Structures are given as C-alpha cells and as structure tokens.
C-alpha cells in the first residue's frame, strides 16, 4: 500500500535502504531498479552545484526518485521538479518523495518531458538526467516493459532531451547527465548542436584494470567559457572494496 492508500496493481515492490540507513526507496522487484549510475549522477550534480548559484532545478525521467532523493540527502538545497512519463514509476516517485519527507521541496509531475518543456512558463538554472542510452532498435530488449522503457529511447533520445531543455534553461544554465562512454561522441555532438558547451567531464571505471565505462558531463547553455578539465574515478580498489572516492559516491560518511 502507498501512503495515499492506493495499491500498485500487479506490481511487486521492495523497500530498500540506500546511501544511508534511514533512506528507503520503494522500487519494483522486477523491472527497472536503481544502479550505481544513479549514485554517480547525484554525487556529480552535488559537486557541480557548489560552484554556482542554483535556485531551481529539474530532473528528466525521474523514475522512482532515487537521484533527486539522494541528492537532497547530500545537502542540495534548491527545489527539484521531477518529470516522469511512466505511470507506474510516477506512483513510486510520489511514494518515495512522501516517505522520505521531501514533499516540500521535490515536486513530481506526470508528463512527457517534451510536452512539459513546450508548455512550461518556468526557466530553470539546472536540468539533469540519467537518460535512456539504447536506441529503440539497439541493445538487448528486456522483457519487462518498465526496464525497457527506462533504457531504450521510446520517449525521446538524449538529443531530444537537449533540444527540449534549451527551451526552459536560463542563459548560462546547467545540464548534467550520466551516459555510457561508448556513446560519448554522439552525446557531445548533440549537445553542441543545441548550444550546450562542455564545462566539466568525469570518467568512471570499476577498477584500475578496466577502461572507463561511463561518464558524467556538465554542460552550460550559451556559454563562451570552453575550458574543460577531465577527471577519472576508479570505483573499487584492487581488493574489490570501494575506494575512498567510491565510498563517497555510494554511501553517506561523516
């Protein structure tokens, strides 16, 4: 049962602690579940936001709310509008916001982001996303629809997210995302075509013996500053335990 008394029909969910013992996320037992990319993105956004004045922010494809909820628990102050198109994920998003006591500062909206950006009268300082990264005809399609919809570009590609975001980004506004290294050329070219310039980029690898598999990028809209300082983070040490940097990303530590 949800806090509003509504049940998730035909859905089995679990209630899982994440980041620190008092944060719980309700998510599907089968289907899309959060992974390290969500934690990496929330950490990177928080690091970037400390350098700028951010008054309001928006998450595209918020899913069950993991990125925004963990971001708030890292100390992120601005309000967050969360747009989610899938109805079942939107119900989980509302539940998780309520249960983690963020109803006063995280605001869920059930909509297609492309429609939302067309109709919105509000412009944002920051937009962020853990977007789908497979084309509709590429990658192994998962039998569970929520996972397939989260990973494949049925509701828009990263390029679509860029072109819609610039309609509601303030000048010098920020766009932050996490994406596979294998698609970095497509991502950065699409960003540039929409007037988004690369400001910061960080690569992530599982351990020191493998190449980076994902990256986070900080883009700025209509910016003339093109200086970029790439970083590399190794998530685990040679023993298989999280490195110092990995622990900072995955867990709350005083």
N, C-alpha and C positions, 0 to 999 in steps of 0.2 A: 504493500500500500504506500502511496505517496503521502506527503504531509497534507495535501489538499483532499485526501480521502479517495482519490482516483487510483485504480489499479492499472498496471501495464498489461494490457490484454495480450495473451500468448507470448509474453516475454519473461525469460528467467534472468534475474539480475543478481549481482553480488555487491556487497558493500565493503569496499577495500580502503585500508589506510594507505596514505601516500604522503611523501615529503616529511611529515612529522606525525606522531601518533594520534593527534586529535583532529586530523583532517581526513574525512572519509568521502569517497566518491562512489556513487551508485552507477554501475555500468552493466552492460549485457554480459552474461556468462559466455554466450556465443555471439559472434559478430565483432564489431569494432570495439577494441579496448585500447586504453592509452598505452604509450610506449615511451622509450627514452627521448624520442624527438619532442614530445610534449614538454618534458622537463628541460631539455636543452633550450627550446624556444622561450620558455618562461624565464629562465636564467639570463639569456642573452638580452631579452627585452628589458629586464630589470637593470642590467648593466648599462645598456644604452640610455635608458630614460634618466639616469642620474646626471647625465651631461647636459640635459635640455629642460626647458620649461614645457611640461606636458600638462594640459588642463583637461583634455578629454581624449578617449581612445575607443577603438572599435576592433572587435575580433570577427574575422570572416570564417564561417564554418566552425562554430564553437564546439560542436559535438556535445559531450556530456559536461563540458565546462572546465576540464582539467587545467588547461593553460591559464585561463583567467583566474581561477580559484587559487592555484599555486602562486601565480604572480602576485596576487593580493597578499598572500602569506609571506612573500619575500619582502613586503614593505611598500609595494607600489600603491601610490595614493590616488591618482586620478580615477574618475568614474570610467567604467568599461561598458559599452554596449555590445552585446553578443548576438550575432545574427546566425541562425541555424535553419536550414531548409527542411531537413527530415523531421517529420512529426514525432516519431518515437524518440529520437535523440533530443529534440526540443523539450519533451516531457522530462527526460533525465536531467537536462540542463537546468530547468526550473527547480527541480527537486534538489539538486546539488547546491545551487545558489542559496536556497532557503535553509537547508540543513547545515550549511557552513556559515550562516549568519552574514551573508553579503547582499541581502535584498536591497539594502540602502545604497549600494554603490556598484553592483553589477546588474545590468538590465537586459533581460533576454527578449529577443524579437524573432518571431517565426516568419521567415520570409526568404525569398531568393535574393541574394546579395545584389545581383544585377538590377532587380526591381527596386530594392531598398536604396541603392545609390542614385537611381534615377529620380526617386521621389523625395529623398531626404533634403530638408532645408538646413541641416546642420553640417558644418565642416569640422573635420577632426584634425587634431595635432598628430595623432599616431593611429595607424591601422596595422594589424598584424594577423598572421595566418599560418597554420600548418596545413597547406593545401593538398588536394589530391595530386598525385605525381605520375599516374599511369594514364595514357590516352585510352579512350574507350575501346580501341581495338588492340591495345598492347598490354603486356603483363598477364599473369595468370589470374583469371576472373574467379573471385571467391564465390562459393555457393550462397553464402549469407549475404543478403542484399545490403544491410547497413554497412558491412565492411567493404563490399564492392563499391558502394556509393561514396564512401569516405576516401577510398584510394584511387578511384578512377574519375575522370573528368566529365561525368554525366551532367553536373550542374555548373559547369564552367571550368576553364583551364586557368593556370596561373596568369597567362596573358589576359584572359577576361577579367581576372581579379585586379590586375594592374590598371587596365583601361577603365574599369568601373570606379576604382579607388580614387583616381586623379580627379574625378568629378566632385569628390567630397573631402579631399585633402586640402589643407591650407597651404599657401606658399611656404616652402621650406618645411612642410610637414614630413613625417617619417613613415616609412613602410618597412616592416620587419617580417621575415619569413624563414622557415627551415625547409630544406629541399635536398634531394639526392645529388651528389657530386656528378653523377653520370649525366645530369641534365643542366649543368651549370651554364653552358653556352646558350642554350635556349632561354633559360631564366634571365640572364643578364642582358641578352639582346632584346628580349621582350620588354624588360624594364626600361632600357634606354629608349626604345621606340615610343614609350609612353611618357617620356620626360622625367624619369626617375633615375637619379645618379647614384652609383655605388659609393658609400661612405665608409662602411666597416664590413669585414667578412671574416668569419671564423670557421675553420675546418675541424671535423671531429672524426677520430678513429677509435676503434675498440681497444687496440693495444699497439705497442710500438712495432710489432712485426707485420702489420697490415696497413694498407693505404687508407686515407680518409674515405668514408662512405657518405657523409652528409655535410652540409654546411649551413650556417645561418648568415643572412645578409641584411644589412641596414642600408636602406635606400632613402634618398631625400628628394622631394619634389621641387623642380625648378631651382636647383641649387647650382652655383658656379664653383663650389669647392669640390675638387675631384681627388683630393689626397686619400689614399687607401693604405691601411696597414694590416695585412693578413695575419691571422693568428692560427695556431694549431693546438688542439687539446686532445690528449690521449686519455680516454675514459678509465682504463684499467692498467694496473702495473703488471710486472712480469709474473706475480703470484696469482693473478686473476682477480684480485681485490680492487675496488675502486681506488683510483689515485686521489690525491688531495683535491685536484680540480674536479674529478668525477664526483666525489662526495659532496662538494659544494653545489653541484648541479642537481644531484639526485636526492639529497637529504638536508633537512634543516640542522644546522650546527651552530651553537652559540659561539 
